[in-house]
């Protein structure tokens, strides 16, 4: 209960300005309406019902019942017409102002008149009360007189016939009716005339202001809680995990007065340094051997450049050799972050691939020209773009360059030039650019601004990246304010964390280069056990080889090509790709964070090679159309 009270107090504090504005507005409107509204005066005339029948107890109950009946007849059209004729007030005005009701447990009837004038209220109440008394007495007198007129000839007829019994009964009835007629004058009379009221009817201005203030305060508090309840935008890493059920890498606080493009090495902000350190540490906890990473955002200006540069610095400080590539060719900014020269860069150095193809050993020397002051970190800026950006991003030279950077330089025992390539990519708004870069990457880090993205949008972005073959590794919440709190109203299951089905995580196997894929021999499959219809035919690889984690992909292919039919038959129809899927299950069991990463859809690069090639071809018609449009605009 205490946690609910604390949260509601925080909500009221968060929306205090809105609550105060609503209360002040409602109070002012209440005062204005109270002042501008014409005062109403109510006058009351009282009618006494007192008809005696001889039994005092029965008289009381009978008169109370008559009072109820008379109150309903008080606003009868005939009564109002009679009052209108004597008072000169129109029937319609009387209908609006006159009401009547019996006083509880009494023989009295109250005739109420409410008008904008005190004298008029008293006048109309008395006029209607007197008109009703006269109307009711006249109506009752006529009814009783009719009974007497009917009894007289009947009594005469009975006496002429000598029927004394009948004559006596009729005479007794006649006498009772005469008694009722004589008592009619005192049975209904005006007990108390209406007097002009001295004060207006209703509440005073002060009372109205107090009521308006109290009610508006309650309503605005309820409205603030309702706003907090319906606001399901992602504001914190907890929201990423509980609402969107994705892996949060951390949050970056909003820091005023610090330029977004300030050099990360000299920013000198402990809060930001700590936040980016947490992001880097969380990424390393999820890091399962990805060699190329796409950093993109939900929309433009979400802070992708800052997150990409700081993530690269954090990983470089942790000992990874990182190459940061500014792939946002339409709005390059990484060279401003690192104060680097943007004359040459990604758009202009791709032809170097043909030189490096002949001299692969020169790759480290070529890489050294992009060295930054930070150890283990290289920056390849965007460079001067003279062709459509999609032409650069979809080029095979870029694909080869990335392959060479992350693959072994020489034979077994060699090492790759870098451990990780990070692409600073455009936001998801530029889907053509992102789809092209996704084919080069093993995973993606998504950047979003706190409070600007819903959980549904985040899930849609994850599905899009999954289709683009760049499964989401984690989400970074940027520009989180101090007023941002996690969503409070998630169910108990969400608060404890939704269990996500995990899949076995493939142990990372280095990506093969374009040349290796083209020239690698593919063994012919031997007949073996009948596989399910959904499983594609795969090359045969000895089970003994699959158990080894040290052997490389080219060695496996070469070894498979030298196998004899007898050896292949004994080894079974398993493929190298199948071994990637089943061998690393132990790692997923011993490392829960790895299982979470795979649950978000990450695939090892070797397992998604065929999918990348297929996506590369299918996206060409979209990219070509964008390129033609770009060229027409330039012309």
N, C-alpha and C positions, 0 to 999 in steps of 0.2 A: 504493500500500500504506500509505503514511504517513497518508493521509486516513482510511482505515478504522481504523487503530490509534487515531488521535485521536478518532474518533467513538465507538469502543467504550469508550475511557477516559472520555469524557464520559457515556456511558450508565451506566457503573459508578458514576461520581460522582453522577449524578442519582438512582440507586436505591441509594445506599450504605446508607441506613437500612434499607430493605427487605432488602438482602443481609445486613447484620449481624444483623437480627432473625431471619432464616431460619437463619443459621449458629449463632447462640446457641441457638435452639430445638432444632435437630437435635442439637447437642452435648449439651444437657441431656437430651434424650430418650435419646441413646446411653448416657450415663452411668447414667441411671435404670434402663434395661433391663439394662445390664451388671451393676449391683449387685443388682437384684431377681432376675435369672436364676440358677437353682441351678447350681453348678459341676458339670461332667462330668469323670469320671476314666476314662482309657483304659488297659487292661492288655492285653498281647500275649503269647500263647504261641506257640512256634515248633515246627513238626513237620518232621522230616527224612525225605525220600523217598530210599531207597538200595537199589534192587533190582539185583543184579549178574546179568549175562547172559554174562560172559566177555570181552566187547569193551568196553574202558574208554570209548572214544569214543561208541559206541552207548549205553552205560549212561548217560552224562551227558544226551544228548538225550532218551533214553527217560524218564529220571527227571524232567526238566523238563516233558515233556508230561504225565507222570502228576501232577506237582504242580498243573498247571492244572486237570486233571480232578478231582483230589481237592478243590481249593478250591471248585469248583462244587458238589461233593457235601457240603461241610462243613455247610451249612445245610439239608440234607435233613431232612424231617419225621421219618424213622426215627432219624436221628442225634440230633436234638433231643429226641425222646421218650426215647431211652436216657440222654441227659445229664440230663433232667428227673427220671428215676426215681432216679438216683444222687445228684443234687445237691439235689433238693427244690424247684428253681426251676421255675415254670410254663413251658410251651412258648411261650406268648405273650410272656412277658418275655424269653425267650431269642431269640425272633425279632426283637424290637426292639433288643436290645443286641449281638447277635453278628454279625460279618461276617468273611469270610475272603478272602485274596488271596495269590497266589504272589509271592514276592520276585523282582524282575526278574533274569533270567539266572542263577537259582539253582535248587536242588532243595528249597528251603525253602518252607513255607506258614506265613503269619502268621494266627493266630486272634485277632481283636480283640473286646474286650468293653468297651462304654461304658455306665457307669451313674453314679448320683449318689453312689456310695460306692466308695472306692478298694479296700477289702477285697473287696467284692462283685464288682467288675470282675475282679480276679485270680481269684477263686474260679470265676466263670462261664467265663472263658477256659480255665482248666485243665480244668474239668469237660467242656466240649464237646470239647477237644482229645483227652483220654483216651477219651471215649466214641466219637469218630470212629475212633481207632486200634483200639480193641477191635472196633468194628463192622466196620471194613474188613478186619482180620485174620481175624475169624470168617467173614465172607462169602467171602474168598479161600480160606481153609482148607476150607470146605465145598465150594467149586467144585473144588479140586484133589483132595480126597478122593473126590468123585464120579467124577473121571476115572480114578483108581486102581481104584476098584471096578469100573469098566467094562472096564479093560484086563486084569484078572486072568483072567476066564473066556475072553477072546479068546486070551490066551497059552496057556492050558491046551488049548484046542481046536486051536490050530495045532500044538502039540507032539504031540498024540494023532494027528493026521493025518500026521505026519512031514514037515510043511512047515517046515523049519528056517529058511528065509529069512524067511518071514512071522513066525515065532516070534521070531527075532532082532530084527527091526524093532520088534515090539510090546514086546519086553523093553527095548530102548533107550529107547523113549518112556516106559515105566513108570519107568525109572531117573531120567530127566530130571524127571518130575513129582515124584518123591520128593525130588529135590534142591531143587526150588522150594518144596516144602512145608517142608523143613528150614530153608531160608533165610528163610522168611516172617517169622519172629520178629524178624529184624534189618532187614527191608526198610522198615519204617515205625515210627518211634519219636518220642517227645517230645524234641526237641533242647534246648529251654529252656522251663522253666516260667514262667508269668506271675507277676510280682511286683506287689504293690500300688503304684500310682504315688504319688509324693510331691507332685506339683503337678497342678492341674486341667488338663483338656484345653482347647485353644482359646487365644485371645489374652487378654492381660491388660487390665485396666481402662484403663491408660494408652494401650495400643495401640489399643483401641477408640475412645477419645476422639480420638486423633490422626487415625485413619481417618475417623471421623465428621465431624470438623472439615474435613478436606481435601475429602471427597466433597461435603459440604453447601456448601462455598464454591464448588466448581466448578458444582454444580447451580444454585445461586442466581444465579451470574453468567450462566449460560445462560438461566435464567428471566428475568432482567432484560433481556437482549438480545431474547428472544422478546416480552416486553411492549412493548419499543420498536418491534419490527417490526410487531406487530398494531395498534398505536395509529396509526390513519390519520385522526385528528381534525385539523381545520384549526386551526393554531396561529399561523401567520405568513403574511404576504402571499405569500411564495414558495409555500406550500402552496395558496393560492388559485389561483395561476397553474399550478402543476405538477400538482396532484391534481384540482382542480375545473375547470381550464382556463377560468377566468374572469379578468376584469381586476381586479387589486388596486389600491385607491386608497391604501393605507398601513395602518399599525397604530398604535394608541394604547396606550402602556404603562400597566400597572397602577401607580397611584401611591397608596400608603397615606397616610392622614392628610389627604387633600384631599377635601372634600365634592363629591359629584357635581353638586350644584346650586349650587356656588360661582359667583358672577358671572364669566363668562369674561373680562371686561375687566380684572378685578383679581385673577385667579388667581395671577399672578406665579410661574409654574412654567415654567422655560425648556425642560425636556424635553417637557412637554405642548404648549407653544407651537410648538416645532419639529415635533412629530409632526403637529399640526393644520395647520401650514403646508405640510408635505409632502402631506397629504391634499388640501388646497385646490389646490396646484400640479398634482397628478396629475389632479384633476377638470378643471381648466382645460385640461390637455393633451388630455383626451378631450372637452372641451366643443365641440360642433358646432352650437350655436345653440338648444339646448333652452330653452324659455321657462317651463316648469313642471316641478318635480322632486319626486318622492316619496322621502322618507327613512323607511325602515321597518326592522324587525329580525326576526331569526329567531324570537325569543320575547321575552316581557316582561322588562324590566330588563336588556336588552342594551346600554343606553346610547344609545338613539336620540336622546333629547332633547339630550344633550351633543354628539353628533356633528352633529346638525342645526344647533344654535346656533353651534358653532365653524366649521362649513363656511360658514354664512352670513356670519360675521364675516370669515373668510379671503377669501371672494369680494368682500365689500364693500371690504376693504382693497386688493384688486386693482383696484378701480375699477368693478365691476359694481354696479348698483342692485338690491338684493335685498330682497324682502318675505318674511319668515318668518312662516308661519301655523301656529299651534298647532291642528292638526286632531285631536289626541287628546282628544276631548271627554269621554271616560270617565275619563281620568286626566291632566288638563292640568297641565303643570309649567313651560312656557316663561316664564310670568309670574314664577315664582320665580327662574329663572335670571337674568333681566334686571331683577328688582326692579320689575316693572311692575304697574299696577292691572288686576285681572281682572274688574272690575265690568262693563265692556263689552268685547265681543269678537266673535268669529266667530258665535257663537250668537245674538247680539242685533242685529248691524248689517246683516244681509243685506237688511232692508227699505230700507236706504239706496239700494239698486240702483235703485229706482223713481224716486228723486229724481235720481240721477246719469244716469238714462236721458234726462231732459229737459235736464240741464245737464252734459254730458260734460266741459266745460272745467273744472268744479269738482273733477274727480277728483284732481289734485295736492293741492288744499287738503284734500280728504277724507283723503288718504293721509298728510298731514303730522301728523295727530293720533296716528299710530302710530310717530312718529319715535323712535329710540333714541339714546343718546349716541354711538354709533358712526356716523360719516358713511356715507352710502349704504345704511343698513340701517334697515328698518322692521319692527316686530313687531306682528302681529295676534293677540292672545291668544285663548284659547278663549272666554272670557266665561262668564257664568252660563247654564248649560244648563237650560232649563225644559221642553224637548220631547225626545223620543227622539233620540239623536245621529244616527241614520241619516236622520231627517227633515231635519236641517240639511245633512248631507253630500250628500244626493241632490237638494237643491233646485236649481232652475234659476237662482235668484238667485246662488248661489255660482259656478255655471258662467259666467254672464254677467260677474260681477265679475272672475273670472280672465281671461276673454277681453278685457275692457276694459283691465285693467292691463297686459297684455303687447302689446296692439295699438296701432296709431297712434291718437293722440287726434283729430287733424284730418286734413285731406287730405294728399296727398303732401308730404313735407318736414317733417311732424310727427314726434314721437318718442313712444315708449311711456312709460307712467308708471314702470315698473320694467323691468329687464332679465331678472330671474329671480324666479319665485315658488317658494319651498321649503315643502313641507308636512311638518311634523313629525307623522307618522302613527303609529297603533298598530302593534303587531307583527303578523306574519302569523298569529298565533293568532286575532286578530279579523278573519277573512277577509272578512266582510261589509263592514266599514268600509274595509278596504284595497281591495276590489274597486270600491267606489264612488269612492274617491279616485283610483284608477288611471285611470279614464275622463277625469280632468281633466289628467293629467300626461303629459309627453313621455318621461320616463325615470325610473329608480329607482336610488337608492343603498341597498344592503343592509348593515346593521350586524349583526355576529355577535361573540359572545364567544369569545376564543381557548380552544381545547381543549374546547369544549362542542358543536361541530357537526361532523358527518361530511361527507365530500365528497359522498356521495349526497344528504344532506339539502340541501346547498347547490345541487346540480344540480336537485333537485325544486323548490326555491324559485325558481330562475331560470325553470324551465318554467312555474310558476304565474304569475309576474309577466309572462311573455311572453303567456300566455293572457289576462291582465287588461289587455293593451295598455299596459303600462308596462315596456318592455324594460330589462334590468339594465345600467346604465352602469358600475358598479364595486362592489367590496366593501370595507368597512372592518373590519379586525380589531381589536376593542376588548379592553381589559384584557389585553394580552399581557404575560406574565411574563418575567423574565430567564432563567428555566429553559426557556422555550419555544424549541425549535429546529425548523428545517424538517425534513420527513420525509426521511430519509436514503436509504431503500431504493427510491426511484423509479427506473425504468429510465433508461437513457442518453438515450432520446428525450424523456422527461419532464424530465430534468435540463437538456437543451438547449432545451426548450420545444417543445410540440406545435404544429405548424403548423395554424392554424385557417383554414378557407376564408373569405375575406372577400367581401363583396358591395359593390357601388357605394354610396357614401354620398350621399344626397340633400342638396344644398345647402339650408340652412334657409330656409324661406319662412314669414313670420309667419302665425299662426293667424287665420282670419277669425272675426268675431264671429257670434253667433247671428242678429242681424238681417241681416248681409251674406249669410249662407248662405241665409236664407229668401227674400230679395228678388233675389238675383243671377240674371240671365237665363241660361238654359241653351240654347245653340244646338242646332238640330236637326242630327244627323249626316247628311252626304252620303254616298252610295254611294262606296266606294273599293275599294282592294285587299282581297282576301279575307283576313281575320284568322284566326289559329288559334282553334279552338273554345274554348280556355281563356281567351282574351282578351276581356273585356267590351267592348261598344260604348262609345266615348268621344267627347266633343265634338271638333270640328275647331278647331285653333289653328294659325295660320301658323308655319312653321318659323323664319322670320326673327325673329318675336317671341320664340320660345323661346331663341334664342341670346343674348338680352339678359338680364343678371343684375340690372339695375337696375329693371326694370318690376315692379310689384306685382301681386298676385293680382286685386284688383278691376279694375285697369286692363286686365289680360289679358281678363277676362270681358267688360268693356265693349267692348274693341276687337274681340273675337270676334263680338259681337252685331252689329257694323256691317259685317262682311265681306260682300262680294258673293259669289254662287255661284261666279263665275269664280275669284275670289281663293281661296275655300275649296278649290276643286278643285285649284288649283295648289299649295296649301300642304300637301295630304295629310291623312290622318285622324289626325294626332297630337293628343293631348290635353295639357292643362296638367299633369295628373298624370303622364303619360308623360314629359314634359320633366323633371319633378322626379326621376324615376328614372334618366334617362340623362345629363342635362346635367352632374351633378356628379362623374362618374367620374374626371375629372382630379384633383379634390381628393383622392379616395381614394387615387390613385396617388402624389401628392406628399406626402401626410400619412399615414404608416402608422398613427399612433394613431387617426386617424379610421376607418381600415379596421377596426381592432380593435374600436372602439365599435360599428360596424355589425355586426360578426361576433357581438356579444352580443345583437343583435336590436333595436337602437334604430331608430326610424322618425321621420322629420320629422313635426311635428304636422299639417301639411296633408295628408300622405299617409295619416294614420290617422284623419282626421275621420269618414269613413263608418263605420269600425270602432268608433270611440268611441260614435257615436250608436246603433249596433246593440247594443253591449254595455250601454249605458245602459238600453235598453228591456228586454233580456233579464234584467237583474238585479232588476227591480222586484218580481217575485213573492217572491224571497228576502228582499229588504229589507222588504217589507210584512209578511212573517211575523215577522221579527225585531222590527219596530216594534210589532206587536200584542202580542208576548210582553212587550216592555218596558212597554207601557201597562198590561197586566194586573198586572205586578209592582208598578207604582206605585199602582194601585188597591187 
